[in-house]
Amino acid sequence: MVVQRLEVVRPLLTSDGSVWISIDDREAHYLKVAADRVFGRENFLATVVWQQRTTRENRRAFSVSHEYLLVYAADPGVFRIRRNRLAVGPGFLERYQNPDSDPRGPWQSVSANAQDGHATPSQYYPLIAPNGTIHNPPKGRAWVYTRARMEQEIRAGNVWFGATGNGVPRLKRFLANAKLGLTPETLWRAEEVGTSDEAKKHLLKMFPHHLLFDTPKPERLLARILQIATDEGDTVLDPFLGSGTTAAVAHKMRRSYIGIERNPDALNLSLRRLRSVVDGDESGCSIQVGWEGGGGFEAFRAMP
């Protein structure tokens, strides 16, 4: 059934579009092979590991604490260029200081040497600091620049020798030139994107008399996916609408969306949830994405 849906989804993708499939480890490997056949192995991007629970299950041989997201792209090259970076936290900006009062603003230092596996002979030389101290690259390392380029960088004030001038040379990287965004990693921790338990409590608070889903997804998880893979105004398709998390988050993040659901109870829950979103739902990822309400949606019944 999943493969049939994927075959229908594939031609709907834009050139920078992607598919994110949530699965546990009982079926993940079989689904990977099946999805490779649909999208092509060359269009596989990554397997994201999501820490979907933080409590320990002592009644089983192993306490399973994660699930997977298999990610495919219509065109991996286009996706890599167009996909969004994740927002940086305060800790990232704290790396940038300005101990020498450089007029170009805050900077951080990075190593001026690199592993010598691909180095050329021009990257091995004694580096003479402005105060006359001679530095050589550590064993198994080479300078990242040739002698001429390094001397040019030193004259430009782009090499830091420490407050006293006797430190190991390091390169200055300025905040003004930095790409303020993080490349998404493949390990998503619970404190960053939430857990299944968080999602269940969220639904129970919203709909205390409704039968809960076994594996609902937290809004923070979907918010990260949509942040990476889409921009405002893009269209998000969820062929298994379920409890409506994808549609709710897409609405809050100002994406267009289409959800498909055959179960009448699940559809009813999703519609109630979307009405709450339109009315300004403050739960889930609302604060994170700055949601205050508005918009609308339409529901259609497919003819037999």
Summary of the structure (lengths in Angstrom):
residues: 304
radius of gyration: 25.2
end to end distance: 18.2
largest distance: 83.9
contacts: 807
relative contact order: 0.10
helix: 36%
strand: 19%
